[in-house]
Amino acid sequence: MSAFLLKRTVTFGVLLALTAMATGCGQKASDQGSAQVSEASHEEHAEGDGHDHGGWWCGEHGVPEEECSVCSTKAADGFKAKGDWCDEHNRAESQCFKCDPSRAEKFAKLYAAKFGHQPPKPTE
């Protein structure tokens, strides 16, 4: 392998690793599967499931971490105050990909603009 190709391969690997770290969430599916996360369990979900909330993207729910209405009680309260809430799936209506999968496109575009590729599929 030429030195140029080797250097390019190593650079790509480093960029790939940095991108994986920058996406934040641990990609761990919740033990609750598709079960609803109750209002009382927001804090428990946010702190007790191994879900990393230090990054920009919530891979578990497919939205930016600070806007995740499942992980963040503060975000959920804001969406509820605006009347943007899906009672059936216990998340912001605007983030309920279960009711309308096309809603995910808006968030995928944000991710693609930031990272240059499509986001991982949400696990919940």
C-alpha positions as CSV (number, residue, x, y, z in Angstrom):
1,M,0.0,0.0,0.0
2,S,1.4,3.4,-0.9
3,A,2.2,5.9,1.8
4,F,-0.5,8.2,0.4
5,L,-3.2,5.5,0.7
6,L,-2.0,4.4,4.1
7,K,-2.1,8.0,5.4
8,R,-5.6,8.5,3.8
9,T,-6.9,5.3,5.4
10,V,-5.6,6.3,8.8
11,T,-7.1,9.8,8.5
12,F,-10.4,8.3,7.5
13,G,-10.3,6.0,10.5
14,V,-9.5,8.8,12.9
15,L,-12.4,10.9,11.5
16,L,-14.8,8.0,11.7
17,A,-13.8,7.5,15.4
18,L,-14.2,11.2,16.2
19,T,-17.6,11.2,14.5
20,A,-18.7,8.2,16.5
21,M,-17.6,9.9,19.8
22,A,-19.3,13.2,18.8
23,T,-22.7,11.6,18.2
24,G,-23.0,11.2,22.0
25,C,-25.6,8.6,22.8
26,G,-24.5,5.1,23.5
27,Q,-26.9,3.5,21.0
28,K,-28.1,1.2,23.8
29,A,-31.7,0.2,23.4
30,S,-33.8,0.7,26.4
31,D,-34.8,-2.3,28.4
32,Q,-38.3,-1.0,28.0
33,G,-38.3,-1.7,24.2
34,S,-41.2,0.1,22.7
35,A,-43.0,0.7,26.0
36,Q,-43.8,4.2,26.9
37,V,-41.6,6.1,29.3
38,S,-43.9,7.6,31.9
39,E,-43.6,11.2,33.1
40,A,-42.3,10.0,36.5
41,S,-39.6,8.0,34.9
42,H,-38.0,10.8,32.8
43,E,-35.3,11.4,35.3
44,E,-34.7,7.7,35.8
45,H,-34.5,7.2,32.0
46,A,-32.1,10.1,31.7
47,E,-29.8,9.0,34.4
48,G,-30.2,5.2,35.0
49,D,-30.1,3.4,31.7
50,G,-26.5,3.9,30.5
51,H,-27.7,6.5,28.0
52,D,-24.9,9.1,27.5
53,H,-26.4,12.6,27.5
54,G,-23.1,14.4,26.9
55,G,-23.3,14.5,23.1
56,W,-25.2,16.6,20.6
57,W,-27.3,13.7,19.2
58,C,-29.7,11.3,21.0
59,G,-29.2,8.2,18.9
60,E,-31.8,6.4,20.9
61,H,-34.6,8.8,20.0
62,G,-33.3,10.4,16.8
63,V,-33.3,14.1,17.8
64,P,-30.7,16.5,19.2
65,E,-30.0,15.6,22.8
66,E,-31.1,19.0,24.3
67,E,-34.4,18.7,22.5
68,C,-35.2,15.1,23.3
69,S,-38.6,15.0,24.9
70,V,-38.1,11.5,26.2
71,C,-34.7,12.0,27.9
72,S,-35.2,15.6,29.1
73,T,-37.9,16.5,31.6
74,K,-37.2,20.2,30.8
75,A,-37.7,19.6,27.1
76,A,-40.8,17.6,27.7
77,D,-42.3,20.3,30.0
78,G,-41.6,22.9,27.3
79,F,-43.3,20.8,24.6
80,K,-46.3,20.1,26.8
81,A,-46.6,23.8,27.6
82,K,-46.9,24.5,23.9
83,G,-49.5,21.8,23.4
84,D,-47.0,19.7,21.4
85,W,-47.5,16.3,23.0
86,C,-48.4,12.8,22.0
87,D,-50.1,11.2,24.9
88,E,-50.1,7.8,23.2
89,H,-46.3,7.6,22.9
90,N,-45.4,9.9,25.8
91,R,-43.2,12.3,23.7
92,A,-43.4,15.6,21.8
93,E,-45.9,15.2,18.9
94,S,-43.3,16.9,16.7
95,Q,-40.8,14.1,17.7
96,C,-43.3,11.2,17.5
97,F,-42.0,9.2,14.6
98,K,-44.3,6.4,15.7
99,C,-47.4,8.5,14.7
100,D,-45.7,10.0,11.6
101,P,-42.4,8.5,10.5
102,S,-41.9,11.5,8.1
103,R,-41.2,13.7,11.1
104,A,-37.8,12.1,11.4
105,E,-36.7,13.8,8.1
106,K,-36.4,17.2,9.7
107,F,-34.1,15.9,12.4
108,A,-32.1,13.8,9.9
109,K,-31.4,16.9,7.9
110,L,-30.0,18.7,11.0
111,Y,-27.8,15.7,11.7
112,A,-26.6,15.5,8.0
113,A,-25.8,19.2,7.9
114,K,-23.7,18.9,11.0
115,F,-21.9,15.6,10.3
116,G,-22.1,15.2,6.5
117,H,-24.0,11.8,6.6
118,Q,-27.3,10.4,7.6
119,P,-27.9,9.7,11.4
120,P,-28.2,6.2,12.8
121,K,-31.7,4.9,13.0
122,P,-33.3,5.6,16.4
123,T,-33.6,2.6,18.6
124,E,-36.9,3.6,20.2
